[in-house]
Amino acid sequence: MKRVGRMTIRRDTARRQAVRWVVSMAAAGWLAAPLAALAGPLDLYVERTAMAAADLRCGFFNSELRAALEAGRIQTRNAALRGGASADDLSRADARALSSAKTVVCDSEAVAAAAAHVRNAFAGFAKLRQITYPGETADWRADRTSSAEVHRWRLAQQTDFAGGQMVFGLAGRDTRPVLLALASFADGQAPFGARLVLRDSSRASQPYLDLRGDLDLSRRMPPAGARRSYAAEARSKAGLDLRPETMGAGWAFRFPAEAAERLATLHPREAVAVEFLFSEGAPVRRVYVEVGDFAVGHAFLRMAAR
């Protein structure tokens, strides 16, 4: 794209870069697959995990590049999950990567070449300030532009639903944004509270993904017995600094920091729900959010704090 400092990360990007990446890693002896052309997201995940682990031993990268590599590593994990990899597949990949990293000779020519390739590949990425991560139903827009004065969305997904609009994600003035849901309702009703509902990994280690037919996110929620909810900690009128131009007056709800951390652990094809609570007897209004690359965007924002 022509605009400097902004990028849209598409799902075929990792595939196009696979051959160059795998050649370097195979030369270093970190990839068992003999054919680079066969490399897929799980292979790339192994390689980036191995390189991250080797960096801890050998100190190949500075903090900014290390953070960029972590964001890229999480992105390949999500790509592998979208492609059908299971949690067990990822566990085996982690073990394979860590085992490979233990054998690294830090000053060998092959390893130095692989590290140089990673450094070159991620140097430009580390300088980016805005990225859009496409999803199946909605995008996550990430913005790590430095600003101590302007309150802005740092990682946001916008949703139009029957009877209103919602923006959900991380917002703040600095590098420590908070998790917010900002919603406007066409009938002018004001919710007194809100809660974020997601899968409780302690009750259900695997996601519930009904992928038949359309992209109805309600079918990607866990059953009631496998859910956990976080009540909003604070409620306020939506400020003009965060309201989209198309949104009328609305309400903002802040969720605990733990909710954001939990959200970042979920499967990219899962959904979570924001439930808005109204006066007694009024029905709960539920708005769904695609998890998508929230974890990747979260890691991208953390690059600003390094």
C-alpha positions in Angstrom: 0.0 0.0 0.0 1.2 3.5 -0.7 0.4 5.2 2.6 3.5 5.2 4.8 3.1 3.7 8.2 -0.1 1.8 7.5 -0.5 -1.8 6.4 -3.2 -4.4 5.9 -2.0 -7.9 6.8 -3.6 -10.4 4.5 -3.7 -14.1 5.1 -1.8 -15.0 2.0 1.2 -12.9 3.0 2.7 -15.6 5.2 2.4 -18.1 2.4 4.2 -15.8 -0.1 7.1 -15.3 2.4 7.3 -19.0 3.4 9.9 -20.1 0.9 12.5 -17.4 1.8 11.9 -17.9 5.5 12.1 -21.7 5.4 15.3 -21.7 3.3 17.1 -19.7 6.0 15.7 -21.8 8.8 16.5 -25.1 7.0 20.0 -23.9 6.5 20.3 -23.4 10.2 19.0 -27.0 10.7 15.8 -25.9 12.5 13.2 -27.3 10.0 12.8 -31.0 9.4 10.7 -30.6 6.3 13.0 -31.1 3.3 10.9 -29.0 0.8 10.5 -25.3 1.5 7.5 -25.2 -0.9 5.6 -27.4 1.5 5.9 -24.9 4.3 2.6 -23.8 5.8 1.5 -21.7 8.8 2.4 -24.4 11.3 5.9 -24.6 9.9 6.3 -20.9 10.1 5.0 -21.0 13.7 7.7 -23.5 14.6 10.4 -21.4 13.0 9.4 -18.1 14.6 9.0 -19.9 18.0 12.4 -21.4 17.6 14.0 -18.1 16.6 12.3 -16.4 19.6 13.7 -19.0 21.9 17.1 -18.8 20.3 17.1 -15.0 20.7 16.6 -15.5 24.5 19.9 -17.5 24.5 21.9 -15.5 21.9 20.5 -12.0 22.0 20.1 -11.6 18.3 17.6 -8.7 18.4 16.8 -5.5 20.1 13.6 -5.1 22.1 11.6 -3.6 19.2 12.5 -6.4 16.8 11.9 -9.0 19.6 8.4 -7.6 20.1 7.8 -7.6 16.3 8.8 -11.2 16.1 6.4 -12.1 18.9 3.6 -10.4 17.0 4.5 -12.3 13.9 4.7 -15.6 15.9 1.2 -15.1 17.2 0.0 -14.3 13.7 1.3 -17.6 12.4 -0.3 -19.4 15.3 -3.6 -18.0 14.4 -3.1 -18.8 10.8 -2.4 -22.4 11.8 -5.5 -22.6 13.9 -7.6 -21.2 11.1 -6.2 -23.8 8.8 -7.3 -26.6 11.1 -4.4 -27.1 13.5 -5.4 -28.4 17.0 -4.2 -27.4 20.4 -2.2 -30.6 20.4 -0.6 -29.7 17.1 0.5 -26.4 18.6 1.9 -28.1 21.7 3.9 -30.5 19.6 5.1 -27.5 17.5 6.2 -25.7 20.6 8.1 -28.7 21.8 9.8 -29.1 18.4 10.8 -25.5 18.3 12.2 -25.3 21.8 14.1 -28.5 21.2 15.6 -27.1 18.1 16.5 -23.8 19.8 18.5 -25.7 22.4 20.9 -26.9 19.8 21.6 -23.5 18.3 25.3 -22.5 18.1 24.9 -18.7 18.4 28.0 -17.8 16.4 27.5 -20.2 13.5 27.2 -18.8 10.0 23.9 -20.6 9.3 22.3 -19.3 12.4 23.7 -15.8 11.9 22.2 -15.9 8.3 18.8 -17.0 9.6 18.9 -14.2 12.3 19.8 -11.7 9.7 16.9 -12.7 7.5 14.5 -12.3 10.4 16.1 -8.9 11.3 15.6 -7.7 7.7 12.1 -9.1 7.4 10.8 -7.5 10.6 12.8 -4.2 10.6 10.2 -2.5 8.5 7.3 -4.1 10.4 8.7 -2.7 13.7 8.4 0.8 12.3 4.7 0.5 11.4 2.2 2.5 13.5 -1.1 1.3 12.0 -2.2 -2.1 10.7 -5.5 -3.7 9.8 -6.0 -7.4 10.5 -8.8 -8.8 8.3 -11.3 -11.2 9.8 -14.1 -13.4 8.4 -16.8 -11.0 9.5 -15.0 -7.9 10.7 -11.5 -6.4 10.9 -9.3 -5.4 13.8 -7.7 -1.9 13.3 -4.6 -1.4 15.3 -3.0 2.0 16.0 0.1 2.4 18.1 0.7 6.1 17.2 2.4 7.7 20.1 0.2 10.3 21.9 0.0 11.3 25.5 -2.9 13.7 25.0 -5.3 12.2 22.4 -7.7 9.5 23.6 -8.0 7.1 20.7 -8.9 3.5 19.7 -5.7 1.5 19.8 -7.3 -1.8 18.6 -10.9 -1.7 17.5 -13.6 -3.7 15.8 -16.7 -1.9 14.7 -20.1 -3.7 14.5 -23.5 -2.7 13.2 -26.3 -4.7 14.8 -30.1 -4.6 14.7 -30.9 -1.4 16.5 -27.5 0.2 16.9 -23.7 0.3 16.5 -20.8 -0.8 18.7 -17.1 -0.3 18.7 -15.2 -2.8 20.9 -11.5 -3.0 21.7 -8.6 -1.3 23.4 -8.5 2.5 23.8 -6.4 5.0 25.6 -4.0 7.9 25.5 -0.8 5.9 26.0 0.7 2.4 25.7 -1.6 0.9 28.4 -5.0 1.0 26.8 -8.1 -0.4 28.5 -10.8 -2.7 27.1 -13.9 -0.8 26.2 -17.3 -1.4 24.5 -18.9 1.8 23.1 -22.5 1.4 21.9 -25.3 3.5 20.6 -28.9 2.4 20.4 -31.3 3.7 17.8 -34.2 3.9 20.3 -32.1 6.0 22.6 -32.2 3.6 25.5 -29.4 3.8 28.0 -28.0 0.5 29.5 -27.1 0.6 33.1 -24.5 -2.1 32.8 -22.7 -4.5 30.5 -20.8 -7.7 30.6 -18.3 -9.5 28.4 -19.1 -13.2 27.9 -16.5 -15.7 26.5 -15.3 -19.3 26.8 -13.9 -20.3 30.1 -10.8 -22.3 29.2 -10.8 -24.0 32.6 -14.1 -25.6 31.8 -13.7 -26.0 28.1 -10.2 -26.3 26.7 -11.3 -26.4 23.0 -13.6 -23.9 21.2 -17.1 -24.6 20.1 -17.1 -23.8 16.4 -20.3 -24.4 14.4 -19.1 -23.4 10.9 -22.0 -24.6 8.9 -23.5 -22.3 6.4 -23.3 -18.6 7.1 -21.0 -16.6 9.4 -23.4 -16.4 12.3 -21.2 -15.6 15.2 -23.8 -16.8 17.7 -22.9 -20.3 16.7 -19.3 -19.8 17.7 -20.1 -19.2 21.4 -19.7 -22.0 24.0 -22.7 -23.4 25.8 -23.8 -21.7 29.0 -21.9 -24.1 31.2 -18.6 -23.3 29.6 -18.9 -19.5 29.7 -17.3 -16.9 31.9 -18.4 -13.3 32.1 -16.7 -10.1 33.2 -18.9 -7.3 34.4 -18.0 -3.8 33.3 -16.0 -1.8 36.0 -17.2 1.6 34.9 -19.9 3.3 32.7 -19.8 6.8 31.1 -21.2 8.7 28.2 -19.3 8.1 25.0 -16.9 10.9 24.3 -16.5 12.5 20.9 -12.9 11.4 20.7 -13.9 7.7 20.5 -17.3 7.9 18.7 -17.3 7.2 15.0 -18.8 9.9 12.8 -21.7 7.6 12.0 -22.6 7.0 15.6 -24.9 9.1 17.7 -24.8 9.6 21.4 -23.8 6.4 23.2 -22.4 4.8 26.3 -18.9 3.4 27.1 -18.2 0.5 29.4 -14.8 -0.4 30.7 -13.9 -4.0 31.4 -11.2 -5.5 33.7 -7.6 -5.9 32.3 -8.0 -9.6 32.9 -10.7 -9.8 30.3 -8.4 -8.5 27.6 -5.7 -11.0 28.6 -8.3 -13.9 28.4 -9.6 -12.6 25.1 -6.1 -12.8 23.7 -5.9 -16.6 24.5 -9.0 -17.6 22.5 -9.2 -19.3 19.1 -9.3 -16.7 16.2 -12.5 -18.3 14.8 -14.4 -18.0 18.1 -16.8 -15.3 19.1 -17.4 -13.4 22.3 -20.5 -11.4 23.3 -21.0 -8.1 24.9 -24.3 -8.1 26.7 -26.0 -4.7 27.5 -28.3 -4.6 30.6 -31.3 -2.4 30.8 -34.0 -1.7 33.3 -35.8 -4.6 35.1 -37.9 -6.6 32.7 -36.2 -5.3 29.5 -34.4 -7.9 27.4 -30.6 -8.1 27.4 -29.2 -6.9 24.1 -26.4 -9.0 22.9 -23.7 -8.0 20.3 -21.1 -10.5 19.0 -17.5 -9.9 18.3 -15.2 -12.1 16.2 -12.0 -12.9 18.2 -9.9 -12.9 15.0 -6.4 -11.5 15.4 -7.1 -9.7 18.6 -4.0 -11.4 20.1 -1.9 -10.3 17.2 -3.1 -6.7 17.5 -2.5 -6.8 21.2 1.1 -7.9 20.7 1.5 -5.2 18.0 0.4 -2.5 20.5 2.9 -3.8 23.1 5.7 -3.0 20.7 5.2 0.6 21.5 6.1 0.0 25.2 9.5 -1.5 24.4 
